[in-house]
Amino acid sequence: MFISTSSPESMSRMNRFNSTVPDDEYLADSNVLFYLSDAVTQLLEHKEEYTQFGVIRYFAEYFSSVKNSNHVLFREYNYIRATPHNRASFIRVFWRCYRQIGKSGDSLSVLEYRSLLHLLCPDFPLAMVQSAARIVLMDDAIDSLMSFSDFLYALQLQFYYPEFLDSVLVIYQDLLAGKSPNTVIVPTSTSIEQLPSVAAEETDKEKQPQDGVEPSTLAQCVDALCDRFKRSHPPRSCMREVLEQTNKVSHYSFLMSLAKHETINQTIGALPSMAEFLIDPEMDQELDKLIAQISVSPGSNSSGSAVGGLKEVQRRASPRRNIHHRRKMEVESDGSTEETDSSEN
């Protein structure tokens, strides 16, 4: 069984049946060795628990969960961000678990979204949530409320392409400071931990004009960045298209346009289109069945049975629990979430 765990853009040039692709390159692009190493590590750490079911079954379960994108549930942050497939899988799991928030029309704050993320990844960093919020709110008053769709599309962009966006920020700040394109240092990659703190960014904004930069100049530098960048980045055509539509561009307006770009969303492959963002046919079908059962049931006036039924629907419709962590995620129909630790030992 072949499990595709590489980024969509790399799949176009990589195929295990293509003899022109060297073995080392295929293994690196597909991240097979990463998942194999993690599977062995998990097996050794939980040897008594897993060996009673058989090692062959364990590996089948592990790689099945990777293929179905359920493997990121309740895993540590370093794991969920380790590969493009993990990043896309986590975004999709977040969408499926909390889609009801979008359907109800509720808007939440940074800290509220962080709490939801912590239910799926206990050490998900606040800095990543704040970075996504700045894209939505154009860096103004990041304690304001955000709709579920706006936040999630921004989080998808920031979480899937963090290294590239960090490098774009460095370029933008150099251009904003008045450097010419020939003197701008095009970085190959930076980490989110190396970005200035929020307080430092606020100080820098007081010293610099905030009317944006020339789109053509930024496009030239971004194109040079793509030539040298070794990690995933949004399609060049999408970035050029966005920059050709304005006379001046700010950093966060550029990122917001990328976050809402349908081609970029399709390239990542985690979320549905904006038109279908609130649609999950499998879950909707289960909810319709439940409502029908409640309406004809003699005990339909029992709120307890209704809530219990809704929880059961959410368990069946939500991604299968991670085999490494025996927890249950119950998502209420109103968007609230309950987490139960059934066995961590």
C-alpha positions in Angstrom: 0.0 0.0 0.0 1.4 3.4 -1.0 0.7 6.3 1.3 1.1 9.7 0.0 2.5 12.0 2.7 4.3 14.6 0.6 3.1 18.0 -0.3 0.9 18.3 -3.4 3.5 20.3 -5.3 6.2 17.7 -4.8 3.8 14.9 -5.9 3.8 16.4 -9.4 7.5 15.6 -9.8 7.7 12.5 -7.6 6.3 9.0 -8.2 7.6 5.8 -6.7 7.1 4.1 -10.1 9.2 6.7 -11.9 12.6 5.2 -12.3 14.1 8.7 -13.0 13.5 9.7 -9.3 16.5 8.6 -7.1 15.6 6.4 -4.1 17.0 8.9 -1.7 15.0 11.8 -3.2 11.8 9.8 -3.1 12.3 8.8 0.5 13.0 12.4 1.5 10.1 13.9 -0.4 7.6 11.3 0.8 8.8 11.4 4.5 8.4 7.7 4.7 11.5 7.4 7.0 10.1 10.0 9.3 6.8 8.1 9.8 8.6 4.8 10.1 10.9 6.2 12.8 7.9 7.6 14.7 6.0 4.3 14.4 9.0 2.4 15.9 9.4 5.0 18.7 5.8 4.9 19.6 5.9 1.1 19.6 8.9 1.0 22.0 7.3 3.6 24.3 4.0 1.7 24.5 5.4 -1.8 24.0 3.2 -3.6 26.5 0.0 -2.0 25.2 0.6 -2.6 21.5 2.4 -5.9 21.3 -0.7 -7.7 22.7 -2.5 -6.8 19.5 0.4 -7.9 17.3 3.2 -5.8 15.7 1.9 -6.3 12.2 -1.5 -5.0 13.2 0.1 -2.1 15.0 2.0 -0.9 11.9 -1.1 -1.4 9.8 -3.1 0.8 12.2 -0.4 3.4 12.3 0.0 3.9 8.6 -3.7 3.7 8.1 -4.1 6.6 10.5 -1.4 8.5 8.6 -3.2 7.9 5.3 -6.5 9.0 6.7 -5.0 12.1 8.4 -6.1 11.0 11.9 -2.6 10.5 13.2 -2.1 14.1 14.3 -4.8 14.1 17.0 -3.4 14.9 20.5 0.2 14.8 19.2 2.8 17.3 20.2 3.4 20.5 18.2 6.8 19.4 16.8 5.1 16.3 15.4 2.1 18.0 13.7 4.3 20.6 12.0 7.0 18.1 11.0 5.8 17.3 7.4 3.5 19.0 4.9 1.1 16.1 5.2 0.9 16.5 9.0 0.3 20.3 8.7 -2.6 19.8 6.2 -4.0 16.9 8.3 -4.1 19.1 11.4 -5.9 21.9 9.7 -8.5 19.5 8.3 -9.0 17.9 11.7 -9.5 21.3 13.3 -12.1 22.2 10.6 -14.0 19.0 11.1 -14.1 19.2 14.9 -15.2 22.8 15.1 -17.2 23.4 11.9 -20.3 23.9 14.0 -18.8 27.2 15.2 -18.9 28.5 11.7 -22.4 27.3 11.1 -23.6 29.1 14.2 -22.0 32.3 13.1 -20.0 32.8 16.3 -16.9 34.9 16.3 -14.1 34.1 18.8 -11.0 35.8 20.2 -7.4 34.7 19.9 -7.4 33.1 23.3 -10.6 31.2 22.6 -9.2 29.8 19.3 -6.0 28.9 21.2 -8.1 27.0 23.7 -9.8 25.0 20.9 -6.4 24.3 19.4 -5.1 23.1 22.7 -7.8 20.4 22.9 -6.2 18.9 19.8 -2.6 19.8 20.4 -1.8 20.6 24.0 1.4 22.6 23.3 0.1 24.6 20.2 1.9 27.9 20.5 0.2 31.2 21.1 2.6 32.9 18.7 1.2 30.9 15.8 -2.4 31.8 16.7 -1.4 35.5 17.0 0.3 35.4 13.6 -2.9 34.1 12.0 -5.0 36.8 13.9 -2.8 39.5 12.5 -3.5 38.4 9.0 -7.2 38.5 9.6 -7.2 41.8 11.5 -4.5 43.5 9.4 -2.3 43.7 12.6 -4.9 46.0 14.3 -6.3 45.1 17.7 -5.6 41.4 17.6 -7.8 40.9 20.7 -10.8 41.6 18.4 -13.2 38.8 17.5 -12.8 36.8 14.3 -15.2 34.6 12.3 -14.3 30.9 12.1 -13.8 30.9 8.4 -11.5 34.0 8.3 -9.4 32.6 11.2 -9.1 29.1 9.8 -8.0 30.2 6.3 -5.5 32.5 7.8 -4.2 29.8 10.1 -3.9 27.4 7.2 -1.7 29.8 5.3 0.4 30.6 8.4 0.7 27.1 9.7 1.4 25.4 6.3 4.0 28.0 5.0 5.5 29.5 8.2 9.1 29.4 7.0 8.3 31.1 3.7 6.0 33.8 5.3 8.8 34.6 7.9 11.2 35.2 5.0 8.6 37.4 3.2 8.3 39.5 6.3 12.1 40.1 6.4 12.0 41.2 2.8 9.0 43.5 3.4 10.6 45.1 6.4 13.8 45.8 4.4 11.7 47.4 1.5 9.7 49.4 4.0 13.0 50.7 5.5 13.9 52.1 2.1 16.3 49.5 0.8 16.5 48.9 -2.9 15.7 45.5 -4.3 19.4 45.0 -5.1 20.4 45.5 -1.5 17.6 43.5 0.1 19.0 40.3 1.6 16.7 37.4 0.4 16.7 34.8 3.2 16.4 31.1 2.5 14.4 30.4 5.7 13.8 31.7 9.2 11.9 30.2 12.1 8.9 31.7 13.8 10.9 31.8 17.0 13.3 34.3 15.4 10.6 36.8 14.6 10.5 40.0 16.7 8.3 39.9 19.7 4.9 41.7 19.5 6.3 44.6 21.6 9.3 44.9 19.3 7.0 45.0 16.2 4.9 47.7 17.8 8.0 49.8 18.4 9.2 49.3 14.8 5.8 50.3 13.4 6.1 53.7 15.2 9.4 54.4 13.3 8.4 53.2 9.9 5.8 54.5 7.4 2.9 52.1 7.0 1.5 52.9 3.6 3.0 49.7 2.1 5.5 49.0 -0.7 5.5 48.8 -4.4 3.9 45.5 -5.5 6.3 45.1 -8.5 9.3 45.5 -6.2 7.9 43.0 -3.7 7.1 40.6 -6.5 10.7 40.8 -7.8 12.1 40.0 -4.3 9.5 37.2 -3.7 10.4 35.6 -7.0 14.0 35.6 -6.1 13.1 34.1 -2.7 11.2 31.2 -4.5 14.3 30.5 -6.6 16.4 29.9 -3.5 13.8 28.6 -1.0 14.0 24.8 -0.4 10.7 24.4 1.5 7.1 24.7 0.4 5.8 28.0 -0.7 2.5 29.2 -2.4 2.4 29.0 -6.2 4.3 31.9 -7.8 1.4 32.5 -10.2 -0.9 33.1 -7.2 1.4 35.6 -5.6 2.0 37.5 -8.9 -1.8 37.6 -9.4 -2.4 39.1 -6.0 0.4 41.7 -6.3 -0.8 42.8 -9.8 -4.1 43.9 -8.4 -3.0 46.8 -6.3 -0.8 50.0 -6.5 0.5 49.6 -2.9 0.6 46.5 -0.8 1.0 46.1 3.0 2.4 42.9 4.4 -0.8 41.7 6.0 -3.1 42.7 3.1 -0.8 40.6 0.9 -1.1 37.6 3.3 -4.9 38.0 3.6 -5.2 37.9 -0.1 -3.1 34.7 -0.2 -5.2 33.1 2.6 -8.4 33.6 0.6 -6.9 32.5 -2.7 -8.8 29.5 -3.9 -5.9 28.0 -5.9 -3.6 28.1 -2.8 -6.4 26.5 -0.8 -6.6 23.7 -3.4 -2.8 23.3 -3.5 -2.7 22.7 0.3 -5.7 20.3 0.0 -6.9 20.5 3.6 -10.0 22.7 3.5 -13.0 22.8 1.2 -13.6 25.8 -1.0 -15.1 28.9 0.6 -18.5 28.1 -1.0 -18.5 24.7 0.7 -16.7 25.6 3.9 -19.7 24.8 6.2 -20.6 21.6 4.4 -19.7 18.2 5.7 -22.1 15.8 4.0 -21.2 12.8 6.3 -21.8 14.7 9.5 -24.9 16.5 8.1 -26.4 13.2 7.1 -25.9 11.7 10.6 -27.4 14.8 12.2 -30.4 14.6 10.0 -30.9 11.0 11.0 -30.6 11.9 14.6 -33.2 14.7 14.4 -35.6 12.4 12.6 -35.2 9.8 15.4 -35.8 12.4 18.1 -38.9 13.7 16.4 -40.6 10.3 16.3 -39.3 8.9 19.6 -41.7 8.7 22.5 -38.9 10.0 24.8 -38.0 12.9 22.5 -38.7 15.4 25.2 -35.7 14.0 27.1 -32.9 16.5 26.6 -30.4 14.1 28.1 -31.1 11.5 25.4 -30.8 14.2 22.7 -27.4 15.4 23.9 -26.2 11.8 24.2 -27.2 11.1 20.7 -25.5 14.2 19.4 -22.3 13.2 21.1 -22.5 9.8 19.5 -23.0 11.3 16.0 -20.0 13.6 16.5 -17.8 10.7 17.6 -18.7 8.7 14.5 -18.3 11.7 12.1 -15.2 13.1 13.6 -11.8 11.6 12.6 -10.9 8.3 14.2 -9.0 8.7 17.5 -5.2 8.5 17.4 -3.9 5.1 18.1 -1.2 6.5 20.3 -3.5 8.3 22.6 -6.7 6.7 23.8 -8.8 9.7 24.2 -12.2 10.7 23.0 -13.1 14.0 21.4 -16.7 14.9 21.7 -17.8 18.0 19.7 -21.2 19.4 20.7 -23.5 20.6 18.0 -23.2 24.2 19.3 -19.4 24.2 18.8 -18.4 23.5 22.4 -15.9 20.7 23.0 -15.4 18.1 25.8 -12.2 16.1 26.1 -12.0 12.9 28.1 -8.8 11.1 29.0 -9.8 7.4 29.1 -6.3 6.0 29.3 -3.0 7.7 29.0 -1.1 5.0 30.9 
